[in-house]
Amino acid sequence: MNFFPLSAWLRSKKFRERLAAWLKDERSTEKLAASLALGFVLGLFPVFGIPTVLCGAAAALWRLNLPALQLMNYLAYPLQIALLWPFARLGGALFGVSHGLRGLAGLTAMALHTAVAWFCFAAPAGLILYFGLHQILRWQAARIS
């Protein structure tokens, strides 16, 4: 009796052939690498709730893999919480202010400064992650075939 029918399906020859054909297509490896990298980077956006919306918009705009985007978004969530304070500190340093939360205006300014600090980190990190993932996926495609 097989308690894990999914494992048998994943080991099947038909599944491996489909996966190999999908990875051989250069466009699909590029889109998957872009989906994974963008999902991770957008998942680190320092305002709670916004990364899910950003991932959905990115998937619709660039026709990327929404499940892969959301998976990486949710995997990045603990890191998002861990990086919230460093992004806030970096944003304060970039704008030369000390964030004392004084009312809604102070909170809005802090969120804006934190988002700018995130962007300074996200742009290079996303590009490095994309090119690394693309090379790994191409290597896996060659290895499968």
C-alpha positions as CSV (number, residue, x, y, z in Angstrom):
1,M,0.0,0.0,0.0
2,N,1.4,3.4,-1.0
3,F,0.9,6.0,1.6
4,F,2.5,8.7,-0.5
5,P,0.9,8.6,-4.0
6,L,2.5,11.9,-4.9
7,S,6.0,10.4,-4.6
8,A,5.2,7.7,-7.0
9,W,3.8,10.2,-9.5
10,L,7.0,12.4,-9.1
11,R,9.2,9.4,-9.8
12,S,7.2,8.4,-12.9
13,K,8.8,8.5,-16.3
14,K,6.0,10.7,-17.7
15,F,6.5,13.4,-15.1
16,R,10.3,13.4,-15.7
17,E,9.8,13.7,-19.4
18,R,7.4,16.6,-19.0
19,L,9.7,18.3,-16.6
20,A,12.7,17.9,-18.9
21,A,10.8,19.3,-21.9
22,W,9.6,22.2,-19.8
23,L,13.2,23.0,-18.6
24,K,14.6,22.6,-22.1
25,D,12.6,25.5,-23.2
26,E,14.8,28.5,-22.6
27,R,11.9,30.9,-22.1
28,S,10.4,28.8,-19.3
29,T,13.7,28.7,-17.4
30,E,14.0,32.5,-17.7
31,K,10.4,33.0,-16.6
32,L,10.8,30.6,-13.7
33,A,14.1,32.3,-12.6
34,A,12.4,35.7,-12.8
35,S,9.4,34.5,-10.9
36,L,11.5,33.0,-8.1
37,A,13.8,36.0,-7.8
38,L,11.1,38.6,-8.0
39,G,8.9,36.7,-5.6
40,F,11.7,36.6,-3.0
41,V,12.7,40.2,-3.4
42,L,9.2,41.5,-3.4
43,G,8.5,39.3,-0.3
44,L,11.1,41.4,1.6
45,F,9.1,44.6,1.0
46,P,9.0,46.2,4.5
47,V,5.3,47.1,4.6
48,F,3.1,44.2,5.7
49,G,0.5,43.1,3.2
50,I,2.0,44.9,0.2
51,P,4.2,42.0,-1.1
52,T,1.2,39.8,-1.9
53,V,-0.3,42.6,-3.9
54,L,3.0,43.4,-5.6
55,C,3.5,39.7,-6.5
56,G,0.1,39.5,-8.0
57,A,0.6,42.7,-10.0
58,A,4.0,41.5,-11.3
59,A,2.6,38.1,-12.3
60,A,-0.2,39.8,-14.3
61,L,2.0,42.5,-15.8
62,W,4.9,40.3,-17.0
63,R,2.9,37.0,-17.2
64,L,5.1,35.2,-14.7
65,N,4.4,32.1,-12.7
66,L,2.1,33.3,-9.9
67,P,2.4,30.2,-7.7
68,A,6.2,30.4,-7.8
69,L,6.0,34.1,-7.0
70,Q,3.7,33.6,-4.1
71,L,5.7,30.6,-2.8
72,M,8.9,32.7,-2.7
73,N,6.9,35.6,-1.2
74,Y,5.7,33.4,1.7
75,L,9.2,31.8,2.2
76,A,10.7,35.3,2.5
77,Y,8.2,36.4,5.1
78,P,10.4,35.5,8.2
79,L,13.3,37.4,6.6
80,Q,10.9,40.3,5.9
81,I,10.3,40.6,9.6
82,A,14.0,40.2,10.5
83,L,15.0,43.0,8.0
84,L,12.3,45.5,9.0
85,W,14.5,47.2,11.6
86,P,17.7,47.3,9.5
87,F,15.7,48.8,6.5
88,A,14.2,51.4,8.8
89,R,17.6,52.3,10.2
90,L,19.1,52.5,6.7
91,G,16.2,54.6,5.5
92,G,16.7,57.0,8.4
93,A,20.4,57.2,7.6
94,L,19.8,57.8,3.9
95,F,17.4,60.7,4.7
96,G,19.4,61.9,7.7
97,V,16.5,61.6,10.2
98,S,15.9,59.8,13.4
99,H,12.5,58.0,13.3
100,G,10.6,59.1,16.3
101,L,7.1,57.8,15.7
102,R,5.2,61.0,16.2
103,G,1.7,60.6,14.7
104,L,0.6,59.4,11.3
105,A,3.0,61.7,9.5
106,G,6.0,60.2,11.3
107,L,4.8,56.7,10.6
108,T,4.2,57.5,6.9
109,A,7.7,59.1,6.6
110,M,9.3,56.1,8.2
111,A,7.4,53.7,5.9
112,L,8.6,55.7,2.9
113,H,12.2,55.9,4.0
114,T,12.1,52.1,4.8
115,A,10.7,51.4,1.3
116,V,13.5,53.5,-0.3
117,A,16.1,51.6,1.7
118,W,14.5,48.3,0.6
119,F,14.7,49.4,-3.1
120,C,18.4,50.2,-2.7
121,F,18.9,46.6,-1.5
122,A,16.3,44.9,-3.7
123,A,17.5,46.0,-7.2
124,P,21.0,44.5,-7.0
125,A,19.9,41.5,-4.9
126,G,17.1,40.7,-7.4
127,L,19.5,40.8,-10.4
128,I,22.1,38.7,-8.7
129,L,19.4,36.2,-7.6
130,Y,17.9,36.1,-11.1
131,F,21.2,35.4,-12.9
132,G,22.1,32.8,-10.3
133,L,18.8,31.0,-10.5
134,H,18.8,31.1,-14.3
135,Q,22.2,29.4,-14.4
136,I,21.1,26.8,-11.9
137,L,17.9,26.0,-13.9
138,R,19.8,25.8,-17.1
139,W,22.3,23.4,-15.5
140,Q,19.5,21.3,-14.2
141,A,17.9,21.3,-17.7
142,A,21.1,20.0,-19.2
143,R,21.5,17.5,-16.5
144,I,18.0,16.1,-16.9
145,S,18.3,15.8,-20.7
